[in-house]
């Protein structure tokens, strides 16, 4: 199975590289118009390469399950973020080289006197820069997630269309009829992706609504939201996966948030356990049964189902990072799992431990070794205190089989970073360590 996953990953990486490079190779073949020297032609190549990368960005956020399966959609989104930086760098370099080498080619800055396509290029560059800045520094800039997401889509789409207009208006390298046909084909495919992501997928979700059946309070200021399908068969998911949830709004509004399933994957129940950490999550407690919801999923490779041959599992969770792990534990208990299972669960205080009573009950059903770690324990606490570090892991992980077990980490980034460091220090192979990116957005 591992070799098959690597093969699929290599295939999709090759397709990505082909999509990025193909427009440039096509445009540089055949009769090339006389340029203005090396730097001019180099800047043109950078511009087309950056434009191709920006076009493929829409494919990365389209959430194609087959393409995401070898990596996980969270990894795809992180790649999308850093690919945007590379693409922006290429486009900026395209502009700056011309600005230094042939400034006259840029024409007048005033849009009243400049050709429309040059103004379109400047607008595209400005909007792309704005998209990247507001994405990387959204939280320091205190931009609300839902507002950012809407403007991110609008600005990125407008910038892309402006860039297409710039290339078409300049006409450099695409003046041959067959090249224009190929370039138009590439452009239409990218526009088609925009239509698919912004119109087709929301329309499909609209035809498969869900309804809130229960909002159940949990410890640690968390709430479990239970959903039931309305007029359709629902969905099947693997334990540990997640979905994008739209609550009380049309899916066309782009007000969706990713949450992990916390319910048993075989039970037919769809539940999310959500901690009040922000503007949207703080409203979960006020959601009324009967509220309509929409799901886009399931996604993710963070699942024990992908490791049927593993001799045992170790889960390391922090706070609400227990949600996907709880799904895996509940599913394992329902399947009468007999492989060894260890859970190291870190929280600040004892009364904030989500699923505390159920985890205790799972000890008997799973033969679960449960280790609670508290940063601020009560005076009579006799368990582990502080943080998940190398020494704590060494105390609780089986010495002989430590390197053969499969590990799942989910929680705040400082905790998962420390846990990964500790596991590598203890000799656990990197290929056996799997982690959920706790904050994709």
KOLTILUM-649132 format. One record per residue (C-alpha): x, y, z. Coordinates in steps of 0.25 Angstrom, whole numbers, padded with zeros to 4 digits, always signed. Example, Ala and Ser with C-alpha at 12.3 -4.5 7.8 and 13.67 -1.06 7.14 Angstrom:
+0049-0018+0031+0055-0004+0029
//
This chain:
+0000+0000+0000+0012+0009+0003+0018+0007-0010+0004+0010-0017+0003+0023-0009+0017+0028-0013+0014+0024-0028+0001+0032-0027+0008+0044-0021+0019+0044-0032+0008+0044-0042+0001+0056-0037+0014+0063-0035+0018+0060-0049+0004+0065-0054+0006+0078-0046+0020+0081-0052+0015+0078-0066+0003+0088-0064+0013+0099-0059+0024+0096-0070+0015+0093-0082+0010+0107-0085+0024+0112-0085+0030+0101-0094+0018+0102-0104+0020+0117-0105+0035+0116-0107+0034+0106-0118+0033+0109-0133+0035+0123-0138+0039+0132-0126+0037+0147-0129+0050+0156-0129+0053+0160-0114+0061+0171-0108+0072+0162-0103+0074+0152-0092+0068+0159-0080+0055+0163-0088+0053+0149-0092+0056+0144-0078+0046+0153-0072+0036+0148-0082+0039+0134-0078+0037+0137-0063+0024+0144-0066+0018+0132-0073+0023+0122-0063+0018+0131-0051+0004+0132-0059+0004+0117-0061+0007+0114-0046-0004+0124-0042-0014+0117-0051-0011+0104-0045-0014+0110-0031-0028+0109-0034-0027+0094-0036-0020+0092-0023-0032+0098-0015-0042+0091-0023-0041+0079-0013-0040+0068-0024-0040+0055-0015-0032+0047-0024-0021+0057-0025-0021+0060-0010-0021+0045-0005-0006+0042-0006-0003+0055+0002-0015+0060+0010-0023+0072+0007-0016+0080+0019-0002+0077+0012-0008+0082-0001-0013+0095+0005+0001+0098+0011+0007+0095-0002-0003+0105-0008+0001+0115+0001+0016+0114-0002+0014+0112-0017+0007+0125-0017+0020+0132-0011+0028+0125-0022+0018+0130-0033+0018+0144-0028+0033+0144-0028+0033+0140-0042+0023+0151-0046+0030+0161-0038+0043+0158-0045+0037+0159-0058+0033+0173-0055+0046+0177-0048+0055+0172-0060+0047+0180-0070+0047+0192-0060+0062+0192-0060+0065+0187-0074+0055+0194-0082+0046+0203-0074+0041+0210-0087+0033+0197-0090+0025+0199-0078+0019+0212-0083+0011+0222-0076+0007+0219-0061-0005+0228-0062-0017+0218-0067-0023+0230-0075-0011+0230-0084-0006+0215-0083-0011+0204-0092-0022+0196-0085-0014+0183-0085-0002+0190-0077-0012+0195-0067-0018+0181-0066-0004+0176-0063-0001+0186-0052-0015+0183-0046-0012+0168-0046+0001+0170-0039-0004+0179-0029-0016+0169-0026-0007+0157-0025+0002+0164-0015-0010+0168-0007-0015+0153-0007-0002+0148-0002+0000+0159+0009-0014+0157+0014-0013+0142+0014+0001+0141+0021-0002+0152+0031-0017+0150+0033-0017+0148+0048-0007+0159+0051-0015+0168+0043-0028+0164+0050-0035+0160+0038-0048+0152+0041-0047+0138+0034-0060+0139+0027-0058+0153+0022-0043+0149+0017-0048+0136+0010-0058+0144+0002-0049+0155-0002-0038+0145-0004-0046+0138-0015-0051+0151-0021-0037+0157-0022-0030+0145-0027-0041+0143-0038-0040+0158-0042-0025+0157-0042-0024+0145-0050-0034+0150-0061-0026+0164-0061-0013+0156-0064-0020+0148-0075-0024+0161-0081-0010+0167-0080-0004+0155-0087-0015+0155-0098-0013+0170-0100+0002+0169-0101+0001+0158-0110+0016+0154-0109+0019+0140-0112+0005+0136-0115+0003+0143-0128+0004+0130-0136-0011+0125-0138-0007+0111-0132-0001+0117-0120-0013+0126-0118-0022+0114-0118-0013+0106-0108-0012+0118-0099-0027+0120-0100-0029+0106-0096-0020+0107-0084-0028+0120-0080-0041+0114-0082-0037+0102-0073-0033+0111-0062-0046+0119-0063-0053+0105-0063-0047+0102-0050-0051+0115-0044-0066+0112-0049-0065+0098-0043-0060+0103-0029-0069+0115-0028-0082+0110-0034-0082+0095-0037-0077+0090-0024-0086+0099-0016-0098+0095-0025-0095+0080-0022-0095+0083-0007-0108+0090-0008-0114+0078-0013-0110+0070-0001-0113+0077+0011-0111+0073+0026-0119+0077+0038-0114+0079+0053-0120+0069+0062-0112+0072+0075-0102+0081+0081-0096+0074+0093-0087+0082+0103-0073+0076+0106-0063+0079+0116-0052+0090+0112-0062+0100+0106-0065+0090+0095-0078+0085+0088-0081+0073+0080-0090+0076+0068-0098+0065+0062-0103+0065+0048-0113+0056+0040-0115+0056+0025-0128+0062+0019-0133+0054+0007-0120+0047+0004-0112+0035+0009-0101+0043+0016-0087+0041+0015-0076+0030+0019-0063+0035+0025-0051+0028+0030-0048+0030+0045-0039+0043+0047-0044+0050+0034-0050+0064+0034-0060+0072+0025-0063+0086+0022-0075+0091+0030-0085+0102+0025-0095+0105+0036-0108+0112+0034-0103+0119+0021-0104+0115+0006-0091+0108+0002-0089+0119-0009-0086+0129+0003-0072+0123+0005-0075+0123+0020-0069+0109+0022-0059+0104+0033-0051+0091+0034-0054+0081+0046-0050+0067+0049-0061+0056+0051-0061+0052+0065-0071+0040+0063-0070+0026+0061-0067+0024+0046-0076+0011+0045-0088+0016+0053-0094+0025+0042-0094+0037+0052-0087+0050+0047-0082+0058+0059-0072+0069+0060-0066+0073+0074-0062+0088+0073-0055+0097+0084-0059+0111+0085-0046+0118+0080-0051+0129+0071-0063+0137+0066-0069+0125+0058-0066+0114+0068-0071+0122+0080-0085+0122+0073-0086+0107+0073-0093+0106+0086-0104+0115+0081-0107+0107+0069-0122+0101+0070-0126+0087+0065-0132+0088+0052-0122+0098+0046-0118+0094+0032-0103+0091+0029-0095+0087+0017-0083+0078+0017-0071+0077+0007-0064+0064+0010-0058+0055+0015-0044+0058+0013-0031+0055+0020-0021+0043+0022-0020+0044+0037-0026+0031+0039-0023+0017+0045-0030+0011+0034-0018+0014+0025-0009+0006+0033-0016-0008+0034-0003-0015+0036+0002-0006+0048+0005-0015+0061-0001-0004+0070-0003+0011+0071+0001+0023+0079-0008+0035+0079-0002+0049+0085-0013+0059+0086-0014+0073+0092-0027+0080+0095-0038+0079+0084-0027+0072+0076-0034+0060+0082-0046+0060+0073-0040+0052+0061-0033+0043+0071-0046+0041+0078-0052+0037+0065-0041+0026+0063-0042+0021+0077-0058+0020+0076-0057+0013+0063-0046+0003+0069-0054+0000+0081-0066-0003+0072-0058-0012+0064-0053-0019+0076-0038-0015+0073-0028-0024+0080-0015-0017+0076-0008-0009+0087-0012+0006+0088-0006+0017+0095-0012+0031+0097-0004+0043+0103-0013+0054+0105-0008+0068+0109-0017+0079+0114-0016+0091+0123-0025+0087+0135-0032+0074+0139-0046+0080+0138-0043+0084+0123-0040+0070+0118-0050+0067+0107-0057+0053+0107-0050+0050+0121-0060+0040+0125-0062+0033+0112-0047+0032+0111-0046+0025+0124-0057+0015+0120-0049+0012+0107-0038+0007+0116-0046-0006+0118-0051-0007+0104-0038-0005+0097-0028-0009+0107-0024+0006+0105-0012+0012+0112-0016+0026+0116-0006+0036+0120-0012+0050+0124-0002+0062+0124-0006+0075+0131+0001+0088+0130-0006+0093+0142-0010+0081+0151-0018+0082+0164-0011+0081+0177-0014+0066+0179-0010+0062+0164-0001+0049+0164+0000+0048+0149+0009+0055+0138+0011+0070+0139+0017+0080+0129+0019+0077+0115+0020+0065+0105+0035+0064+0104+0046+0053+0101+0047+0049+0115+0031+0047+0117+0031+0039+0104+0042+0030+0108+0035+0027+0121+0022+0023+0115+0025+0017+0101+0029+0002+0101+0044+0001+0099+0045-0011+0090+0034-0008+0080+0035+0007+0081+0040+0008+0066+0030-0002+0060+0017+0006+0065+0010+0016+0057+0008+0030+0063-0003+0040+0061-0001+0054+0067-0011+0065+0067-0011+0078+0075-0005+0092+0076+0007+0093+0067+0017+0095+0079+0012+0082+0085+0013+0074+0072+0027+0080+0069+0032+0076+0083+0026+0062+0081+0032+0060+0068+0046+0064+0073+0044+0055+0085+0040+0043+0076+0052+0045+0066+0061+0046+0078+0056+0032+0083+0059+0026+0069+0045+0026+0063+0045+0026+0048+0039+0038+0042+0031+0030+0033+0023+0025+0045+0019+0038+0050+0007+0045+0045+0001+0058+0049-0011+0067+0046-0008+0081+0043-0016+0088+0054-0017+0101+0048-0019+0101+0033-0025+0114+0031
//
